[in-house]
Amino acid sequence: MSVPMYETTAWAKKSAADKFEKITIKRNQAGDDDVTFDMKYCGICHTDVHFANNDMGSTKYPCVPGHELAGVVSAVGKNVTKFKVGDKVGVGCIVDTCMNCACCKDGDEHFCETGMTMTYDGDIKHGHIATDSGYTYGGYSASQTVNQRYLIKIPDTYPLEKAGPIFCAAITMYSPLCHWKVKEGGKKVGIIGIGGLGQMGVRIAKAMGNEVYAISTSPNKEESAKGAGADKFVVSTNPDSMKTAEGSLDLILNTVSASHQLAHYLPLLRKDGTLVQLGLVLTDHQVQQFPLMMKRISVAGSLIGGLPETQECMDFCAEHNIIPETKVIKADELETVYAALSQKNDSIVRYVLDITASM
């Protein structure tokens, strides 16, 4: 059965070598359980650069990136109960899952046992979303339609142009902080890497009532880190600085995506501490088991969060006035922004594409 479609504007790359250009794409019209919203802003994540440039060799073109969507509801299906026309809403990294496996039923849609459908460049396989290409288009576009399950409600008081990074950077930090039980506060938490992810981690961990150690290779990040709420600053390339935090941390969140050795940070953990890998590193880590055994410490990984937890993260950030630093740009600036992100990925400022101003 054919799915009714509508046309909308998008900004895409037609190959890795091409520049962004405005194109027309087709999305499914809102069905009974769906919500359509007008896109107002879309955050620009470093992952967008990897996909648009085909760095992993699997990108489908034309590629419309963007998984930090923020907009205003324009239409709802008859079964939609959570949202109404005019609501401020957002979408993160997930636009579809099977909805039936144990992970989906637990609200851990990002671990869907048959694989989540990513917001862009994801194969459409679960039947709750459709495009004219058979794969998903992201938030660099004028409109989006998703099943109500995958929408996050943005509080009226929260600035819409700042909301997108909550659905990627903030939830990536919030989820492990909750899972490793530091939300109640009173712990010592280390954040490695004070870029877009790290600065959100510092703010959230501090708002939870923890003592926060910002850890960076760059001494120049101290002012920014402490401005975000860090209590202590550790320069990881300085042995004396590292010594000041040795054996003190209950939890370390490692956001670094450049090649490095996580074992360098294990001495900072106290007994029963955990280091959680969040940045994607494609080279091997060399870890000896003896230091793990001597303090019963753990190395783990984490990936974004499910939809209930993402809504919880949005509400937490609104309640505690945690607002990312952003710079709003137009579509004709995408090439410049992508070039900057390709060279270095440690900026605290998050670029946000203004859809309306780009039309």
C-alpha positions as CSV (number, residue, x, y, z in Angstrom):
1,M,0.0,0.0,0.0
2,S,1.4,3.4,-1.0
3,V,2.0,5.9,1.7
4,P,0.7,9.5,1.1
5,M,3.7,11.8,0.8
6,Y,4.3,15.6,0.9
7,E,7.2,17.6,-0.5
8,T,9.5,19.8,1.7
9,T,12.7,21.6,1.3
10,A,16.0,20.2,2.6
11,W,19.7,20.9,2.4
12,A,21.8,17.9,1.2
13,K,25.1,16.8,-0.1
14,K,24.7,14.7,-3.3
15,S,28.2,13.1,-2.8
16,A,31.1,13.5,-0.4
17,A,32.8,15.9,-2.7
18,D,29.8,18.1,-3.4
19,K,28.7,21.2,-1.5
20,F,25.4,21.5,0.3
21,E,22.5,22.5,-1.9
22,K,18.8,23.0,-1.5
23,I,16.7,20.1,-2.7
24,T,13.2,18.9,-2.5
25,I,12.5,15.6,-0.6
26,K,9.3,13.7,0.2
27,R,8.2,12.6,3.6
28,N,5.1,10.6,4.8
29,Q,2.0,12.6,5.7
30,A,1.0,12.3,9.3
31,G,-0.9,9.1,9.9
32,D,-3.2,8.4,12.9
33,D,-0.2,8.1,15.4
34,D,2.0,10.7,13.8
35,V,3.0,14.3,14.3
36,T,4.2,16.7,11.7
37,F,6.2,19.7,12.8
38,D,7.7,22.8,11.1
39,M,11.5,22.7,11.6
40,K,12.8,25.9,13.1
41,Y,16.3,24.9,14.1
42,C,18.7,21.9,13.8
43,G,21.9,21.5,15.8
44,I,25.0,20.5,13.9
45,C,26.8,17.6,15.4
46,H,30.3,16.3,14.5
47,T,28.6,13.0,13.5
48,D,26.9,15.0,10.7
49,V,30.3,15.8,9.2
50,H,31.3,12.1,9.3
51,F,28.2,11.0,7.5
52,A,28.0,13.9,5.0
53,N,31.7,13.3,4.0
54,N,31.3,9.5,3.9
55,D,34.0,9.0,6.4
56,M,32.7,5.5,7.3
57,G,32.1,4.5,3.7
58,S,28.4,3.7,4.0
59,T,26.6,7.1,3.4
60,K,23.6,7.1,1.1
61,Y,23.2,10.1,-1.1
62,P,21.6,12.6,-1.3
63,C,22.4,12.9,2.4
64,V,20.3,15.3,4.6
65,P,22.1,15.3,8.0
66,G,20.8,16.5,11.4
67,H,19.7,14.8,14.5
68,E,19.1,17.7,16.8
69,L,15.7,18.9,15.6
70,A,13.6,21.6,17.1
71,G,10.3,22.9,15.8
72,V,6.6,23.6,16.2
73,V,3.8,21.1,15.7
74,S,1.7,21.8,12.6
75,A,-0.4,18.6,12.4
76,V,-1.4,15.6,14.5
77,G,-3.0,12.2,13.8
78,K,-6.3,11.3,15.4
79,N,-4.7,8.9,17.9
80,V,-2.1,11.5,19.1
81,T,-2.6,12.3,22.8
82,K,0.8,13.7,23.9
83,F,1.0,16.7,21.5
84,K,-1.1,19.4,19.9
85,V,-0.7,21.9,17.1
86,G,1.5,24.8,18.3
87,D,3.6,22.7,20.8
88,K,7.4,23.1,20.8
89,V,8.9,19.7,20.1
90,G,12.2,18.0,19.2
91,V,13.6,14.8,17.8
92,G,17.0,13.4,18.6
93,C,18.9,10.4,17.0
94,I,16.0,8.0,16.8
95,V,12.9,8.2,14.5
96,D,11.8,4.5,14.5
97,T,12.2,1.1,16.2
98,C,10.4,-2.2,16.4
99,M,8.4,-1.0,19.5
100,N,8.0,-4.6,20.6
101,C,11.3,-6.0,21.8
102,A,12.3,-6.0,25.5
103,C,14.5,-2.9,25.1
104,C,11.8,-0.9,23.4
105,K,9.3,-1.9,26.1
106,D,11.7,-0.8,28.7
107,G,12.1,2.6,27.1
108,D,15.6,1.8,25.8
109,E,14.7,2.3,22.2
110,H,18.4,3.1,21.3
111,F,19.1,-0.6,22.1
112,C,16.3,-1.9,20.0
113,E,17.0,-5.6,19.4
114,T,16.3,-5.3,15.6
115,G,18.1,-2.0,15.4
116,M,16.9,1.6,15.8
117,T,16.3,3.7,12.7
118,M,18.5,6.7,12.9
119,T,17.1,10.2,12.1
120,Y,19.2,10.5,8.9
121,D,20.7,8.0,6.5
122,G,19.0,5.1,8.3
123,D,17.4,2.3,6.5
124,I,13.6,2.4,6.8
125,K,12.5,-1.1,8.1
126,H,10.0,-0.8,10.9
127,G,7.2,0.7,9.0
128,H,6.5,3.8,11.1
129,I,8.1,6.4,8.9
130,A,8.6,6.8,5.1
131,T,10.5,8.9,2.5
132,D,10.9,8.8,-1.2
133,S,14.3,7.2,-1.0
134,G,13.8,4.3,1.4
135,Y,16.2,5.8,4.0
136,T,15.7,8.7,6.4
137,Y,16.4,12.4,5.9
138,G,17.5,14.5,8.9
139,G,16.8,17.9,10.3
140,Y,18.4,20.1,7.7
141,S,14.9,20.5,6.3
142,A,11.7,22.5,6.6
143,S,9.4,19.8,8.0
144,Q,9.5,16.4,9.6
145,T,6.9,13.7,10.4
146,V,7.4,11.0,13.1
147,N,5.4,8.7,15.3
148,Q,4.5,10.5,18.5
149,R,6.6,8.0,20.4
150,Y,9.9,9.6,19.1
151,L,9.0,13.2,19.9
152,I,10.3,15.2,22.9
153,K,8.2,18.0,24.3
154,I,10.2,21.2,24.7
155,P,9.0,23.3,27.7
156,D,7.6,26.7,26.7
157,T,10.2,28.5,28.8
158,Y,13.1,26.8,27.0
159,P,14.7,28.7,24.0
160,L,13.9,26.7,20.9
161,E,17.2,27.6,19.2
162,K,19.0,26.0,22.1
163,A,17.0,22.8,22.5
164,G,18.5,20.6,19.7
165,P,21.8,19.8,21.5
166,I,19.8,18.5,24.5
167,F,18.7,15.5,22.3
168,C,22.3,14.5,21.5
169,A,25.0,16.0,23.6
170,A,23.0,16.4,26.8
171,I,21.3,13.0,26.8
172,T,24.7,11.3,26.0
173,M,25.9,12.7,29.3
174,Y,22.7,12.5,31.3
175,S,22.1,8.8,30.7
176,P,25.3,7.4,32.2
177,L,25.1,9.8,35.1
178,C,21.7,8.3,35.9
179,H,22.7,4.7,35.2
180,W,25.8,4.9,37.4
181,K,23.7,6.5,40.2
182,V,25.2,9.9,40.6
183,K,21.9,11.8,40.0
184,E,21.3,11.9,43.7
185,G,24.6,13.8,44.2
186,G,27.4,13.6,46.7
187,K,29.8,11.9,44.3
188,K,33.0,12.9,42.6
189,V,32.6,12.9,38.8
190,G,35.3,13.4,36.2
191,I,34.6,14.6,32.7
192,I,37.3,14.0,30.1
193,G,37.2,16.4,27.2
194,I,35.7,19.9,27.5
195,G,34.1,20.3,24.1
196,G,30.4,20.2,23.2
197,L,29.7,17.0,25.1
198,G,32.0,17.6,28.0
199,Q,30.7,21.1,28.9
200,M,27.1,19.7,29.0
201,G,28.4,16.9,31.2
202,V,30.0,19.3,33.6
203,R,26.8,21.4,33.9
204,I,24.5,18.4,34.4
205,A,26.8,16.6,36.9
206,K,27.1,19.8,38.9
207,A,23.3,20.4,38.8
208,M,22.9,16.9,40.3
209,G,24.9,18.0,43.3
210,N,28.3,16.3,42.6
211,E,31.8,17.6,42.8
212,V,33.0,17.8,39.2
213,Y,36.5,17.4,37.9
214,A,37.1,18.7,34.4
215,I,39.9,16.8,32.7
216,S,41.6,18.1,29.5
217,T,44.9,18.0,27.6
218,S,44.6,21.8,27.2
219,P,45.3,24.1,30.2
220,N,43.5,26.8,28.1
221,K,40.2,25.1,28.8
222,E,40.3,25.8,32.6
223,E,38.3,29.0,32.4
224,S,35.6,27.5,30.2
225,A,35.4,24.4,32.4
226,K,35.0,26.3,35.6
227,G,32.6,28.7,34.0
228,A,30.4,25.7,33.2
229,G,30.5,24.6,36.9
230,A,33.6,22.5,37.3
231,D,35.1,22.5,40.9
232,K,38.5,21.2,39.9
233,F,40.5,21.2,36.7
234,V,43.0,18.5,35.8
235,V,45.5,18.8,32.9
236,S,45.9,15.2,31.7
237,T,49.3,15.8,30.1
238,N,50.7,17.1,33.4
239,P,51.7,14.3,35.8
240,D,51.6,16.6,38.8
241,S,48.1,17.8,37.9
242,M,47.0,14.1,37.4
243,K,48.4,13.2,40.8
244,T,46.1,15.7,42.6
245,A,43.1,13.7,41.5
246,E,44.5,10.2,41.9
247,G,42.2,7.7,43.5
248,S,39.4,10.2,44.0
249,L,36.7,9.8,41.4
250,D,33.6,7.6,41.6
251,L,32.8,8.0,37.9
252,I,34.6,9.2,34.8
253,L,32.8,10.1,31.6
254,N,35.2,10.0,28.7
255,T,34.0,12.1,25.7
256,V,37.3,12.0,23.7
257,S,37.0,10.7,20.2
258,A,40.6,11.2,19.1
259,S,43.0,8.3,19.4
260,H,44.2,7.9,23.0
261,Q,44.6,5.3,25.8
262,L,41.9,5.1,28.4
263,A,44.3,3.3,30.8
264,H,45.9,6.7,31.3
265,Y,42.9,7.8,33.3
266,L,42.2,4.6,35.4
267,P,44.5,5.8,38.3
268,L,42.0,8.6,38.9
269,L,39.3,6.2,40.0
270,R,38.7,5.2,43.6
271,K,37.6,1.7,44.7
272,D,34.5,0.5,42.7
273,G,34.8,3.4,40.3
274,T,33.8,3.2,36.6
275,L,35.2,4.8,33.5
276,V,32.5,5.2,30.8
277,Q,33.5,5.5,27.1
278,L,31.3,8.0,25.2
279,G,33.6,9.2,22.4
280,L,34.0,6.8,19.5
281,V,37.6,5.8,19.1
282,L,38.4,3.4,16.2
283,T,41.8,2.4,17.5
284,D,42.4,-0.2,20.1
285,H,42.8,0.5,23.8
286,Q,45.5,-1.4,25.7
287,V,44.2,-2.2,29.2
288,Q,46.0,-4.4,31.8
289,Q,43.6,-6.2,34.1
290,F,45.7,-6.0,37.3
291,P,44.8,-2.3,38.0
292,L,41.2,-3.2,37.5
293,M,41.4,-6.1,40.0
294,M,43.2,-4.1,42.7
295,K,40.4,-1.5,43.1
296,R,37.5,-3.5,41.5
297,I,37.1,-0.8,38.9
298,S,35.2,-1.1,35.7
299,V,35.4,0.1,32.1
300,A,32.0,0.5,30.3
301,G,30.3,2.2,27.4
302,S,27.1,4.2,26.9
303,L,25.1,5.5,23.9
304,I,22.6,8.4,23.9
305,G,19.4,7.3,25.8
306,G,15.9,6.1,25.3
307,L,12.9,8.3,24.7
308,P,11.6,8.5,28.3
309,E,15.1,9.3,29.6
310,T,15.5,11.9,26.9
311,Q,12.3,13.6,27.9
312,E,13.6,13.5,31.5
313,C,16.8,15.0,30.4
314,M,15.0,17.8,28.6
315,D,12.9,18.6,31.7
316,F,16.0,18.4,34.0
317,C,17.9,20.9,31.8
318,A,14.9,23.3,31.7
319,E,14.4,23.0,35.5
320,H,18.1,23.8,36.2
321,N,18.5,26.3,33.4
322,I,21.1,24.3,31.7
323,I,21.4,25.9,28.3
324,P,24.1,25.0,25.8
325,E,26.3,27.7,24.2
326,T,25.2,28.0,20.6
327,K,25.9,30.0,17.4
328,V,23.0,30.3,14.9
329,I,24.0,30.0,11.3
330,K,22.3,29.9,7.8
331,A,22.6,27.2,5.3
332,D,25.0,29.2,3.2
333,E,27.5,28.9,6.1
334,L,27.4,25.1,6.3
335,E,30.6,24.6,4.3
336,T,32.6,26.9,6.6
337,V,31.2,25.3,9.7
338,Y,31.9,21.8,8.4
339,A,35.5,22.8,7.5
340,A,36.0,24.1,11.1
341,L,34.5,20.9,12.7
342,S,36.6,18.7,10.4
343,Q,39.8,20.4,11.7
344,K,39.0,20.3,15.4
345,N,36.1,19.0,17.5
346,D,36.6,20.5,20.9
347,S,34.6,23.7,20.7
348,I,32.2,24.4,23.5
349,V,30.0,26.3,21.2
350,R,27.4,24.2,19.3
351,Y,26.4,25.5,15.8
352,V,22.7,25.5,15.1
353,L,21.2,25.8,11.6
354,D,18.3,28.4,11.4
355,I,15.9,26.8,9.0
356,T,13.5,29.7,8.5
357,A,16.3,32.2,7.8
358,S,17.8,29.7,5.3
359,M,14.7,29.3,3.2
